[in-house]
Amino acid sequence: MASSLLSSPKPSSFSSANPTSTPRPRAQTLSPFRAAAPRFSHGLAAAANPSASRRCYHRAFARPVRASMAQPRRPEYVPNRIDDPNYVRVFDTTLRDGEQSPGATMTSTEKLVVARQLARLGVDIIEAGFPASSPDDLDAVRSIAIEVGNTPVGEDGHVPVICGLSRCNKRDIDAAWEAVRHARRPRIHTFIATSEIHMQHKLRKTPEQVVAIAKEMVAYARSLGCPDVEFSPEDAGRSNREFLYHILEEVIKAGATTLNIPDTVGYTLPYEFGKLIADIKANTPGIENAIISTHCQNDLGLATANTLAGAHAGARQLEVTINGIGERAGNASLEEVVMAIKCRRELLGGLYTGINTQHITMSSKMVQEHSGLHVQPHKAIVGANAFAHESGIHQDGMLKYKGTYEIISPDDIGLTRANEFGIVLGKLRLNIAHLTLRKALPYLLGYEITDKEFEDFFKRYKEVAEKKKRVTDEDIEALLSDEIFQPKVFWSLADVQATCGTLGLSTATVKLIGPDGDEKIACAVGTGPVDAAYKAVDDIIQIPTVLREYSMTSVTEGIDAIATTRVVVTGDVSDSKHALTGHSFNRAFSGSGAALDIVVSSVRAYLSALNKMSSFVGAIKASSEVSESQRVQTTE
């Protein structure tokens, strides 16, 4: 991490037209062997050392900033038009398409937290879920509509549109409207397949029947009182062009305000997709009364390129996800699309978005923790190595002038280099650390945390500080994630003791604190200490599960490094329907944990996944009880 949370000036944005317009001084502390990857924009470790913070401030203040291209204000939202032809709406579907990734299930609470962050990020539309898929998803979308959909954020008082997905049938549309109608700006997004292969083999309907259904359902959505209806011809990339123009013309007449053109299977190349958007714009009667949107899957690794091609050809809404998560190979990545537009604005005809890029890093981190899907180190923009320089030639250029090998400043996405300003903490100065970290964490996280959340985190911090000689920013981040980014706690770990080795059986004793506050203890034997501990947990909780994935990494180098564990489990939870197929599926739940002891870290991760599963099952049960009660009252 970089400068002090309390002392550092706010990082400045750079010029997208000339990203290297102002030379920057030679880095003072870059390693001769490796230019370190950046951390969060404000060092947590530095925050606990006031004198170091002041030194950081002076060094940061002395650095010249890059020139900034003035960006126009976000146009007033009107569903079917954008007054500034260069403005591009960002439609985020992390909470819907992104959550369809295996193991990416989020609880209602986690979805609400992510939605708040998306609003701070400045996305125009949040597709909050598929309300008809399960009672829990409907409740989650409704909660987001009520809170996030009515709360202004940022200097411009931006309130995002809250959108719910539905298939082209009345039941789905009713569920979507019930969920989003509480928002200031509600939207229903409905879709039906239009490619020959889908109509013939999946829908088993004629083109004429598909057009009739699309018209009727768009009109039905508008009749409910929804002023903003988006229509998607699924698999548009493989659909007949003339048929596509025809169905789009008909849904515009029926009241569609946005026409989303999905490359559902990631089949098209950038030239093809750009031409598809241009052809739709040129050949669809009434297109001037609707916004053209893109939705590109990444099956061939071209989602970002296709999305940019679509924008250049005239699309003014781009559907993306944080970290590019989503079905199969994922979706177009928000951070890649937004930074490409910002960096190459002059070649894209002056296009711009309303995204506050300073929130990209925290948004990426939050989605990783809540979804359990971590990005690869070489992921563009947000990967751990995105701003790291190993080559000697590159390091030489970076030491002389950072613009030689960086087209984007890490500061622009909320990052700066750890070894320019990072200060290492130990077990001393705990009183100072408590005070400064308490003030600093809300600034870093982007939202307030409760006193209990902070005290739980600081208790863990002290335990680590007493055992490690050096407590780094990475250690603090891991502890924060393990305390803050966790599902509702039903079962918590009190104690665990394990024995293992070559001389006998591996055993584990686990003490858990249950939902009612009672302590439960179990002992088990396993093939290793983690297996034994998991069996002991299973004996206590009594929830049938299957461990699908287990992985562990060290946060830093050294034998005393904190271990982070990620697991994915499945259980008998199939009360959800897939958005595209309509089939019920068995949900997977991910969990993460961090501790100096690998067994403790493993148990924390397992409990995190089981707590998420328990929360989901509890929501389904509660919704079912409410529905049954309403049915009984109606019958009476």
Secondary structure, DSSP 8 states (H G I E B T S, - for coil): --EETTT--------SS-TTSS-----SS--SS-B--EEESEEHHHHT-HHHHHHHHHHHHHS--------------BTTB-SSTTB-EEEE-TTTTGGGSTT----HHHHHHHHHHHHHHT-SEEEEE-GGG-HHHHHHHHHHHHHGGG--BTTTTB--EEEEEEESSHHHHHHHHHHHTTSSSEEEEEEEE-SHHHIIIII---HHHHHHHHHHHHHHHHHTT-S-EEEEEETGGGS-HHHHHHHHHHHHHHT-SEEEEEETTS---HHHHHHHHHHHHHHSTTGGGSEEEEEEB-TTS-HHHHHHHHHHHT--EEEEBGGG--STT-B-BHHHHHHHHHHTGGGGTT-B----GGGHHHHHHHHHHHH-----TT-TTTSTTTT-B-SHHHHHHHHH-GGGT-SS-GGGGTEEEHHHH---B-SS-HHHHHHHHHHHHHHHHSS---HHHHHHHHHHHHHHHHH-S-B-HHHHHHHHHHHHS----SSEEEEEEEE-SSSS-EEEEEEEE-TTS-EEEEEEEESSHHHHHHHHHHHHH---EEEEEEEEEESSSSTT--EEEEEEEEES---EE-TTT--EE--EEEEEEEESSHHHHHHHHHHHHHHHHHHHHHHHHHHHHHHHHHHHHHH-
